[in-house]
Each structure stands twice: as C-alpha cells, then as structure tokens.
Amino acid sequence: MKKCSFLLALGALALLGTVALASPPAPGYHLIKKVSLGAAPGGGEYFDYVTVDAASRRVYLSHGAEVKVLDADTFAVVGTITGLKRCHGVVVLPELGKGFITDGDGESVEVFDLKTLKITNQIKSYPDTDSITYDPASKYVFSFNGDSKNSTVIDPVKETVVKAIDMGGAVEQPVADGKGMLYDNNEEKNDVAVVDTQTLTVKARWPVAPAGTPVALEMDREHRRLFSSGRNPAILVVMDADNGKIVQSLPITEGVDANVFDPEAGLLFVSTRAGKIHVIHEDSPDKFTEVQTVDTQYGAKTMAIDLKTHNLFLTTADFGPAPAATKEQPHPGRKPIPGTFRVLVYGR
C-alpha cells in the first residue's frame, strides 16, 4: 500500500512538472516611460486610438482636436497635426506619402502629408466617423462610422469615396486579413461582420457569445484566428476566421478598448479602462493562456504595439471622481481632467 502511494505521488509530481514546463514564462512587461503631453486645444480632454508606424519610427496619438506624433525610440514629440474637431483613428500609407485621420465631429476623413504633417484634403464621410483601417487586397481605406452604422470606402490614391457599406448596426474596431476579407466588431448586434473587400458587401455575421458588446478586434493572420473583446460581459473570444467558430473564451477586466497581437512572440495584449493589460500566450491556435496581468493606470484602454521593439504604447489622463448618479445618468462615469493627457510605454 505504501509503495503504491509512493508511486502515485511520484506520478503526480511528474505530471505537475510537465504542466509547469508546458506553461510559458511571463514576458515581464513593465512601465519604461511616461510622457506628459499637455492640454488639448479648445479645452476638454479626449483621446482614442494609438497608431505605430514601425518602419518610420513614429507613433500617432489622437488627442481631441489634434494628433500628437512621437518618435518611437526617444518618445519625444516630433510634431502635431492640427485643424481637426474630434479625431479618432489614424492610418498611414508610406508608399503614397500620406496618412488618413477620422474626424468624428467633422464627419470626415482628413488626408495629411507624412513629411509636413499638414492636412491636404478633407473627404466627406458620415456622423461619428470613428475607426479606420487599410485593406492591402483591395487597396482601399475603410472608415467605420459608429452612429451612422456604416463604413466609408475610400480610394486613397484619388482621395474619393467609392461606396458606403450598410453595416446593420453600431460598428467598432476592424481588422483586415490581407487576402480580401475584412472583419468588424458590431457592438449593437453582438457579432463580427465579415466584409468582402472586392464586392464591398457584408457576406456573413458571426455571434461573439459568450462575450457581449464587442469593441476590440485583432487577428493572428498566419493561424487564421480573430480576437474579439467585449464589454458586457467582459470576455475575450478566440474565433476561427474562416467559419466564425468560437474556439476559446477568457475573462478580462472592465472597459476593454484594444487588442494587439505580436506574431513573433505569439502574444496577445488586451488593454482595459480598469487599468490592466492582459498578456495572453498563444500555446496553439486553439489554446491561449494568460501569462501576465500588467497594472497600468485607470483609463489606459487604447493601445498599439511597436513590432520592432515590442514596446506597447497606451494613452490616458488623470480622472476626477464619478459624479453623483441621476435619473438620466444612473451610472455616470469618471471624466478625464484637462491638461493631464499622457502616453505610457511598456516594454520587456
């Protein structure tokens, strides 16, 4: 009996050792730099998407009526794009020497010169022009317009609108696979809309349950996996990009707004308003494990990655206390304090 118990104990220890060896180590992400960026023009405080152009070593930070441009290595401000109303996302196309900025309050997509950082054209879009992406297969720029529930398709060479696609609900963050499919979270319909970028039509809709109100979207293009993060309930789902099947779901903290994927490291990063970065390792295309949870700062929900250095850039500000609840606003949120906008840089 004692011999049997001893052998069982040895077996259990061996199994634990195997599990321990199979679990990837924490990558050790930590804060390496904090850069204060001052007040937005016109007062108030608002910030949204972050865009890293790793090739040119620039980081674009939307900030109310301006876009701050940083050096990706020194973190110094190298320029400011002005003349906006309330900007959201940025796409840069170095081969054309130009970039595109969504201006939600301006109901437009602004074109700017990458060298001078001056706005050169305004393309009329729709109310709440929000997220934006470039599809290399069709060579079109797509803006997604939340309140308008549609997508503006733009020819970036001619700087003209090709079509407005009815998305059937409130759109959020998109991602393109580079092969002619574009995916977009629809927070109103609780699904991912699949857009054929050749026909410019929605060809499928895939539910994100058990997640809800999906906003953040990213993709592992090699293994054909979509990562969709929702706010209600706060869950990340891993989805097959060819058929919409949910292969795994993981809990996250409240107020998610960004997913970014590092294919070289096999790491997915999920940032939330609660002040957390969930660092998730791709053990296999069907198995993902959270290996680190990084404490950031409240409100640091938007994020981008520099794939050269593997640094993460997040923006936030100081926030005041939540105001008293009212009948009209039973759950009022905390508001950012003007003049406290900053970028947080996390590295290994």
For each residue, the residues with C-beta under 8 A, 3 or more apart:
1: 4 5
2: 5 6
3: 6 7
4: 1 7 8
5: 1 2 8 9
6: 2 3 9 10
7: 3 4 10 11
8: 4 5 11 12
9: 5 6 12 13
10: 6 7 13 14
11: 7 8 14 15
12: 8 9 15 16
13: 9 10 16 17
14: 10 11 17 18
15: 11 12 18 19
16: 12 13 19 20
17: 13 14 20 21
18: 14 15 21 22
19: 15 16 22 23
20: 16 17 23
21: 17 18
22: 18 19 283
23: 19 20 289 291
24: 281 283 289 291
25: 291
26: 279 291 292
27: 265 267 279 291 292 348
28: 292 348
29: 277 279 292 294 312 346 347 348
30: 294 346 347 348
31: 34 296 344 345 346
32: 311 345 346 347
33: 75 344 345
34: 31 342 343 344 345
35: 70 75 77 342 343 345
36: 340 341 342
37: 61 63 68 77 341 342 343
38: 339 341
39: 43 45 338 339 341
40: 43 44 45 46 63 64 65 66 338 341
41: 64 65 66 82
42: 64 65
43: 39 40 338
44: 40 64 338
45: 39 40 64 317 335 336 337 338 339 340 341
46: 40 63 64 86 336
47: 61 62 63 64 302 315 316 317 336 341
48: 62 87 88 89 130 302
49: 62 88 89 90 131 258 302 304
50: 59 60 61 62 258 302 303 304 313 314 315 343
51: 59 60 89 90 91 92 304
52: 58 59 60 72 304 305 306 307 313
53: 56 57 58 59 60 72 92 94
54: 57 72 306 307 308
55: 94
56: 53 92 94 114
57: 53 54 71 72 73 308
58: 52 53 69 70 71 72 78 92
59: 50 51 52 53 69 70 71 72 304 306 313 343
60: 50 51 52 53 67 68 69 81 90 92 99
61: 37 47 50 67 68 69 70 313 315 343
62: 47 48 49 50 67 87 88 89 90 101
63: 37 40 46 47 66 67 68 87 315 341
64: 40 41 42 44 45 46 47 84 86 87
65: 40 41 42 82 83 84 85 86 87
66: 40 41 63 80 81 82 84 87
67: 60 61 62 63 80 81 84 87 90 101
68: 37 60 61 63 77 80 343
69: 58 59 60 61 77 78 79 80 81 117
70: 35 58 59 61 75 76 77 78 313 343
71: 57 58 59 74 75 76 78
72: 52 53 54 57 58 59 75 306 308 309 311
73: 57 309
74: 71
75: 33 35 70 71 72 343 345
76: 70 71
77: 35 37 68 69 70 80
78: 58 69 70 71
79: 69 117
80: 66 67 68 69 77 117
81: 60 66 67 69 84 101 112 117 118 119
82: 41 65 66 119
83: 65 110 119
84: 64 65 66 67 81 87 101 103 106 110 119
85: 65 103 104 105 106
86: 46 64 65 103 104 105 106
87: 48 62 63 64 65 66 67 84 90 101 102 103 104 110
88: 48 49 62 101 102 103 104 129 130 131 132
89: 48 49 51 62 101 102 130 131 132 143
90: 49 51 60 62 67 87 99 100 101 102 132
91: 51 99 100 132 133 134 141
92: 51 53 56 58 60 98 99 100 114
93: 96 97 98 99 100 134 141 156
94: 53 55 56 97 114
95:
96: 93 156 157
97: 93 94 113 114 115
98: 92 93 111 112 113 114 120 156
99: 60 90 91 92 93 111 112 114
100: 90 91 92 93 109 110 111 112 132 141 143 154 156
101: 62 67 81 84 87 88 89 90 109 110 112 119 132
102: 87 88 89 90 109 110 125 129 130 131 132 143
103: 84 85 86 87 88 106 107 108 109 110 129
104: 85 86 87 88 107 127 128 129 130 146
105: 85 86
106: 84 85 86 103 110 122 129
107: 103 104 124 125 126 127 128 129
108: 103 122 123 124 125 129
109: 100 101 102 103 122 123 125 129 132 141 143 152 154
110: 83 84 87 100 101 102 103 106 119 121 122 123
111: 98 99 100 119 120 121 122 123 159
112: 81 98 99 100 101 117 118 119 120
113: 97 98 116 117 118 120
114: 56 92 94 97 98 99 117
115: 97
116: 113
117: 69 79 80 81 112 113 114
118: 81 112 113
119: 81 82 83 84 101 110 111 112 122
120: 98 111 112 113
121: 110 111 159
122: 106 108 109 110 111 119
123: 108 109 110 111 152 154 159 160 161
124: 107 108 161
125: 102 107 108 109 129 143 145 152 161
126: 107 129 145 148 150 152 164
127: 104 107 145 147 148
128: 104 107 145 146 147 148
129: 88 102 103 104 106 107 108 109 125 126 143 145 148 152
130: 48 88 89 102 104 143 144 145 146 171 172
131: 49 88 89 102 143 144 171 172 173 174
132: 88 89 90 91 100 101 102 109 141 142 143 144 174
133: 91 141 142 174 175 176 182
134: 91 93 140 141 142 156 176
135: 138 139 140 141 142 176 178 180 182 197
136: 139 176 178
137: 176 178 179 180 197 198
138: 135 180 197 198
139: 135 136 155 156 157
140: 134 135 153 154 155 156 162 197
141: 91 93 100 109 132 133 134 135 153 154 155 156
142: 132 133 134 135 151 152 153 154 174 176 182 195 197
143: 89 100 102 109 125 129 130 131 132 151 152 154
144: 130 131 132 150 151 167 171 172 173 174 184
145: 125 126 127 128 129 130 148 149 150 151 152 171
146: 104 128 130 149 170 171 172
147: 127 128 170
148: 126 127 128 129 145
149: 145 146 166 167 168 169 170 171 188
150: 126 144 145 164 165 166 167 171
151: 142 143 144 145 164 165 167 171 174 184 195
152: 109 123 125 126 129 142 143 145 161 164
153: 140 141 142 161 162 163 164 165 200
154: 100 109 123 140 141 142 143 159 160 161 162
155: 139 140 141 158 159 160 161 162
156: 93 96 98 100 134 139 140 141 159
157: 96 139
158: 155
159: 111 121 123 154 155 156
160: 123 154 155
161: 123 124 125 152 153 154 155 164
162: 140 153 154 155 200
163: 153 200
164: 126 150 151 152 153 161
165: 150 151 153 195 200 201 202
166: 149 150 202
167: 144 149 150 151 171 184 186 193 202
168: 149 186 189 193 202 205
169: 149 186 187 188 189 193
170: 146 147 149 186 187 188
171: 130 131 144 145 146 149 150 151 167 174 184 185 186 187 193
172: 130 131 144 146 184 185 186 187 214 215 216 217
173: 131 144 184 185 215 216 217 258 259
174: 131 132 133 142 144 151 171 182 183 184 185 217
175: 133 182 183 184 217 218 219 226
176: 133 134 135 136 137 142 181 182 183 197
177: 180 181 182 183 219 221 224 241
178: 135 136 137 221
179: 137
180: 135 137 138 177 196 197 198
181: 176 177 194 195 196 197 241
182: 133 135 142 174 175 176 177 194 195 197
183: 174 175 176 177 192 193 194 195 217 219 226 241
184: 144 151 167 171 172 173 174 175 192 193 195 217
185: 171 172 173 174 192 193 208 214 215 216 217 228
186: 167 168 169 170 171 172 189 190 191 192 193 205 214
187: 169 170 171 172 190 213 214 215 230 231
188: 149 169 170
189: 168 169 186 193 205
190: 186 187 207 208 209 211 212 213 214 230
191: 186 205 206 207 208 214
192: 183 184 185 186 205 206 208 214 217 226 228 239 244
193: 167 168 169 171 183 184 185 186 189 202 204 205
194: 181 182 183 202 203 204 205 206 244
195: 142 151 165 181 182 183 184 200 201 202 203
196: 180 181 199 200 201 202 203
197: 135 137 138 140 142 176 180 181 182 200
198: 137 138 180
199: 196 203
200: 153 162 163 165 195 196 197
201: 165 195 196
202: 165 166 167 168 193 194 195 196 205
203: 194 195 196 199
204: 193 194 244
205: 168 186 189 191 192 193 194 202
206: 191 192 194 239 244
207: 190 191 244
208: 185 190 191 192 211 212 214 228 230 237 239 246
209: 190 212 246
210: 233 235 237 246 249
211: 190 208 214 228 229 230 233 235 236 237 249
212: 190 208 209 230 231 232 233 235
213: 187 190 230 231 232
214: 172 185 186 187 190 191 192 208 211 217 228 229 230 231
215: 172 173 185 187 229 230 231 256 257
216: 172 173 185 227 228 229 256 257 258 259 270
217: 172 173 174 175 183 184 185 192 214 226 227 228 229 259
218: 175 226 227 259 260 261 268
219: 175 177 183 225 226 227 241 261
220: 223 224 225 227 261 263 268 282 285
221: 177 178 224 263
222: 263
223: 220 282 285
224: 177 220 221 240 241 242 285
225: 219 220 238 239 240 241 247 282 285
226: 175 183 192 217 218 219 238 239 240 241
227: 216 217 218 219 220 236 237 238 239 259 261 268 270
228: 185 192 208 211 214 216 217 236 237 239 259
229: 211 214 215 216 217 234 235 236 237 252 256 259 270
230: 187 190 208 211 212 213 214 215 233 234 235 236 237 256
231: 187 212 213 214 215 234 254 255 256
232: 212 213
233: 210 211 212 230
234: 229 230 231 251 252 253 254 255 256 272
235: 210 211 212 229 230 249 250 251 252
236: 211 227 228 229 230 249 250 251 252 256 259 270 278 280
237: 208 210 211 227 228 229 230 246 248 249
238: 225 226 227 246 247 248 249 250 286 288
239: 192 206 208 225 226 227 228 244 245 246 247
240: 224 225 226 243 244 245 246 247
241: 177 181 183 219 224 225 226
242: 224
243: 240
244: 192 194 204 206 207 239 240
245: 239 240
246: 208 209 210 237 238 239 240 249
247: 225 238 239 240 285 286
248: 237 238 286 287 288
249: 210 211 235 236 237 238 246
250: 235 236 238 278 280 288 290
251: 234 235 236
252: 229 234 235 236 256 270 272 276 278
253: 234 256 272 274 276 278
254: 231 234 272 273 274
255: 231 234 272 273 274 301
256: 215 216 229 230 231 234 236 252 253 259 270 271 272 273 301
257: 215 216 271 272 273 301 302 303
258: 49 50 173 216 269 270 271 301 302 303 304
259: 173 216 217 218 227 228 229 236 256 268 269 270
260: 218 268 269 303 304 305 312
261: 218 219 220 227 267 268 269 305
262: 265 266 267 268 269 305 307 310
263: 220 221 222 266
264: 307 310
265: 27 262 310
266: 262 263 281 282
267: 27 261 262 279 280 281 282 291
268: 218 220 227 259 260 261 262 279 280 281 282 288
269: 258 259 260 261 262 277 278 279 280 303 305 312
270: 216 227 229 236 252 256 258 259 277 278 280
271: 256 257 258 276 277 278 296 300 301 302 303 314
272: 234 252 253 254 255 256 257 275 276 277 278 301
273: 254 255 256 257 298 299 300 301
274: 253 254 255 298
275: 272 295 296 297 298 299 300
276: 252 253 271 272 293 294 295 296
277: 29 269 270 271 272 293 294 296 303 312 314 346
278: 236 250 252 253 269 270 271 272 290 293
279: 26 27 29 267 268 269 290 291 292 293 294
280: 236 250 267 268 269 270 288 289 290 291
281: 24 266 267 268 288 289 290 291
282: 220 223 225 266 267 268 285 287 288
283: 22 24 287 288 289
284: 287
285: 220 223 224 225 247 282
286: 238 247 248
287: 248 282 283 284
288: 238 248 250 268 280 281 282 283
289: 23 24 280 281 283
290: 250 278 279 280 281 293
291: 23 24 25 26 27 267 279 280 281
292: 26 27 28 29 279
293: 276 277 278 279 290
294: 29 30 276 277 279 346
295: 275 276
296: 31 271 275 276 277 300 314 316 344 346
297: 275 300 316 344
298: 273 274 275 316 319 334
299: 273 275 316 317 319 334 336
300: 271 273 275 296 297 303 314 315 316 344
301: 255 256 257 258 271 272 273 314 316
302: 47 48 49 50 257 258 271 314 315
303: 50 257 258 260 269 271 277 300 312 313 314
304: 49 50 51 52 59 258 260 312 313
305: 52 260 261 262 269 310 311 312 313
306: 52 54 59 72 309 310 311 312 313
307: 52 54 262 264 310
308: 54 57 72
309: 72 73 306 347
310: 262 264 265 305 306 307 347 348
311: 32 72 305 306 345 346 347
312: 29 260 269 277 303 304 305 306 345 346 347
313: 50 52 59 61 70 303 304 305 306 343 344 345
314: 50 271 277 296 300 301 302 303 343 344 346
315: 47 50 61 63 300 302 341 342 343 344
316: 47 296 297 298 299 300 301 336 341 342 344
317: 45 47 299 336 337 340 341 342
318: 336 337 340
319: 298 299 334 335 336 337
320: 334 335 336 337
321: 334
322: 332 333 334
323: 329 332 335
324: 332
325: 329 330 331 332
326: 329 330 332
327: 330
328:
329: 323 325 326 332
330: 325 326 327
331: 325
332: 322 323 324 325 326 329
333: 322
334: 298 299 319 320 321 322
335: 45 319 320 323
336: 45 46 47 299 316 317 318 319 320 340 341
337: 45 317 318 319 320 340
338: 39 40 43 44 45
339: 38 39 45
340: 36 45 317 318 336 337
341: 36 37 38 39 40 45 47 63 315 316 317 336
342: 34 35 36 37 315 316 317
343: 34 35 37 50 59 61 68 70 75 313 314 315
344: 31 33 34 296 297 300 313 314 315 316
345: 31 32 33 34 35 75 311 312 313
346: 29 30 31 32 277 294 296 311 312 314
347: 29 30 32 309 310 311 312
348: 27 28 29 30 310
